[in-house]
Amino acid sequence: MFGRIFAKSFWDAYDYLGRLILANILFSLILLGLTAALTAFLYPLYAGLNKPPLILALGTGLLAILAIPFPAAGFLYFLSLITEEKEPEFRDFIKGLKILYWPLVKMTAVFVFLLGILSLNIFFYLGVREIPPFLKIISAVISGLCVWIVLYLFSMMLYAFPLAVHQKVGVRKILIRSFILVLDNIGVTILTLIVFLGIMGMGFVTKGAAFFILNLALVASLSNSLYVNVMEKYELREAEKKTQEDSSTPPASWKDLRPKEFIEDRHKRYRRTLKDILKPWEY
């Protein structure tokens, strides 16, 4: 499955590369402006209170809550149209922002809050010095557990944002479904998380240049591809069950089932090799 995930992610980005790069630059400028505005607003308070870590943490969390939904809403809405075999246009980035920005802000706030609590626990238990040796072991175990939960939350986020775009359900259902999807697809999720971390690392290695040009679009394409391919597994499973059951049985309420033929036809566009990069007009 991971091969299909990577192929869809690559070809979706390649086929719409120009629009994705232009949108990536636009969203990067918006994020830079938002960062500058929040810094100008919070720095006097931060400096006036002798630079307490709490203000820095709150500012970083607020920036994440307001900033992450910008590229997520625009890119994932655009990519969802590609998944539905539609031909998206540049204005669909703006449409995605109008429809999805505030729902994604609410969901991002939940993840930022949980990550903040876990980070606080990690720093607290690792920062304790004057305690008996056996308690140091306990502290290390708790810290390690918190680190694993942080990684699990990042894995959930790979599903949560596409879930919000494709299924348009509440935050509670998104959290439950993303938790289950990670648990039920742990192998491909770990591989995708590694690729995600690699893309982020590429941005840091290039001193932010990759983030400015294409990284935001690549992360969104990877997350959308992971969600679509994993959901296809369940859709095909349901399609097989439906052939053995009464045709009047209603579909599951938490996903839209597609015919098997539609799914197989959709994959034809991704069964390409690198030589097809030179002739994309055939697809």
Secondary structure, DSSP 8 states (H G I E B T S, - for coil): -HHHHHHHHHHHHHHTHHHHHHHHHHHHHHHHHHHHHHHHHHHHHHHHTT--HHHHHHHHHHHHHHHTHHHHHHHHHHHHHHHTT----THHHHHHHHHHHHHHHHHHHHHHHHHHHHHHHHHHHHH--SS-HHHHHHHHHHHHHHHHHHHHHHHHHHHHHHHHHHT---HHHHHHHHHHHHHHTHHHHHHHHHHHHHHHHHHHHTTTHHIIIIIHHHHHHHHHHHHHHHHHHHHHHHHHHHHHS-TTS---TTS----HHHHHHHGGGG---GGGGG-GGG-
